[in-house]
């Protein structure tokens, strides 16, 4: 067995939640098209469900992308840095991303509280629920960024040796 399944649970959890939002998004769009063109009726509440699902799909997808480190990376400068400074340069990049994400969390929370009294037209749901995806996903991204920074600071031992994660 490689790794502790409990340690993998948070990332698996967010991927499942992301998949659920994608399924809701697809089903809602399909129903909206079906109702509009086959039944000749429109249900505006479905549009609000699509909007909410789309927002959470975007922001949770960004968090899962941070977990997998699959975001766009422009490494022109990193390739020109001497080998001895690459880790320091990567940590500098991580620090810059962290500062940006802390700003997103702070301003996102302000944005959520500023929109607290407003509700959606048809579902009568607080708009702040959809805006909560912004600071929430930024916090998830900060978590995965911190994990990445720790792997840069403390690289794993040689392969083949048992680490504390792999021990029974």
C-alpha positions in Angstrom: 0.0 0.0 0.0 1.4 3.4 -1.0 0.5 6.2 1.3 -2.1 6.7 3.9 -5.7 6.8 2.4 -6.8 9.3 5.1 -4.1 11.7 3.9 -5.5 11.4 0.3 -9.1 12.0 1.4 -9.2 15.8 1.1 -8.1 15.9 -2.5 -10.4 13.0 -3.4 -13.2 14.8 -1.6 -12.7 18.0 -3.7 -12.5 16.0 -6.9 -15.8 14.2 -6.1 -17.5 17.5 -5.3 -16.2 19.0 -8.6 -17.5 16.0 -10.5 -20.9 16.4 -8.8 -21.0 20.1 -9.9 -20.1 19.1 -13.5 -22.9 16.5 -13.5 -25.4 19.0 -12.2 -24.2 21.5 -14.8 -24.6 19.0 -17.7 -28.0 17.8 -16.5 -29.3 21.3 -15.9 -28.2 22.5 -19.4 -29.7 19.4 -21.0 -33.0 20.0 -19.2 -33.0 23.7 -20.2 -32.5 22.8 -23.8 -35.1 20.1 -23.7 -37.7 22.3 -22.0 -37.0 25.2 -24.4 -37.0 23.4 -27.7 -39.1 20.3 -27.1 -41.6 21.4 -24.6 -41.6 25.1 -25.6 -41.4 26.2 -21.9 -38.6 27.9 -20.1 -37.7 27.5 -16.4 -35.5 30.4 -15.3 -34.6 28.7 -12.0 -32.6 26.1 -14.1 -30.5 29.0 -15.4 -29.6 30.0 -11.8 -28.6 26.4 -11.1 -26.4 26.4 -14.2 -24.8 29.6 -13.1 -24.1 28.3 -9.6 -22.8 25.0 -10.9 -20.6 26.7 -13.5 -19.1 29.1 -10.9 -18.2 26.2 -8.5 -16.9 24.1 -11.4 -14.5 26.9 -12.4 -13.2 27.6 -8.9 -13.0 24.0 -7.6 -11.4 23.0 -11.0 -8.8 25.7 -10.3 -8.2 24.2 -6.9 -7.9 20.7 -8.2 -5.5 22.0 -10.9 -3.4 23.5 -8.1 -3.4 20.2 -6.3 -2.1 18.4 -9.4 0.2 21.3 -10.4 -1.4 21.4 -13.8 -1.7 25.1 -14.2 0.0 26.9 -17.0 3.7 27.4 -16.2 6.0 29.7 -18.1 9.4 28.5 -17.3 11.6 30.7 -19.5 13.3 32.3 -16.5 13.4 29.1 -14.5 15.4 27.4 -17.3 18.0 30.3 -17.2 18.5 30.2 -13.4 21.6 28.2 -12.3 20.9 24.8 -10.8 21.9 26.0 -7.3 19.2 28.7 -7.3 16.3 26.8 -8.9 14.7 25.7 -5.6 15.0 29.3 -4.2 13.5 30.7 -7.4 10.6 28.1 -7.2 10.0 29.1 -3.6 10.0 32.8 -4.6 7.3 31.9 -7.2 5.3 30.0 -4.6 5.6 33.0 -2.3 4.2 35.3 -5.0 1.3 33.0 -5.7 0.6 32.7 -1.9 0.5 36.5 -1.6 -2.0 36.6 -4.5 -4.1 33.9 -3.0 -4.2 35.5 0.4 -5.4 38.7 -1.3 -8.1 36.7 -3.1 -9.2 35.1 0.2 -9.3 38.5 2.0 -11.1 40.4 -0.8 -13.4 37.4 -1.5 -14.6 37.3 2.1 -15.3 41.0 1.8 -17.2 40.4 -1.4 -19.3 37.6 0.2 -20.2 39.8 3.1 -21.1 42.8 0.9 -23.5 40.7 -1.1 -25.1 38.9 1.8 -28.5 40.6 1.6 -29.0 40.0 -2.1 -30.9 36.9 -3.3 -31.3 35.3 -6.7 -34.5 36.0 -8.6 -36.1 32.6 -8.9 -34.5 30.4 -6.3 -34.4 33.1 -3.6 -31.0 31.9 -2.6 -28.4 34.3 -1.2 -26.0 35.4 -3.9 -23.3 35.2 -1.4 -23.4 31.4 -1.7 -22.2 31.6 -5.3 -19.6 34.2 -4.3 -18.3 32.0 -1.5 -16.6 29.9 -4.2 -13.9 32.6 -4.6 -12.4 32.6 -1.1 -13.2 29.0 -0.6 -11.3 27.8 -3.6 -8.4 30.2 -2.8 -8.1 28.6 0.6 -8.0 25.1 -1.0 -5.4 26.4 -3.4 -3.3 27.8 -0.5 -3.5 24.4 1.2 -2.1 22.6 -1.9 0.5 25.4 -2.5 1.7 25.0 1.1 2.0 21.2 0.5 4.1 22.0 -2.7 6.3 24.4 -0.8 7.0 21.8 1.9 8.0 19.3 -0.8 10.4 21.9 -2.2 11.8 22.7 1.2 12.0 19.1 2.4 12.4 16.7 -0.6 11.6 13.1 0.0 14.4 10.6 0.7 15.6 8.2 -1.9 13.0 5.9 -3.5 13.0 2.4 -2.1 13.4 3.6 1.5 10.3 3.7 3.7 9.2 7.2 4.5 6.9 8.0 7.4 4.0 8.1 5.0 4.6 4.7 3.6 5.2 2.9 6.9 2.3 0.7 8.1 
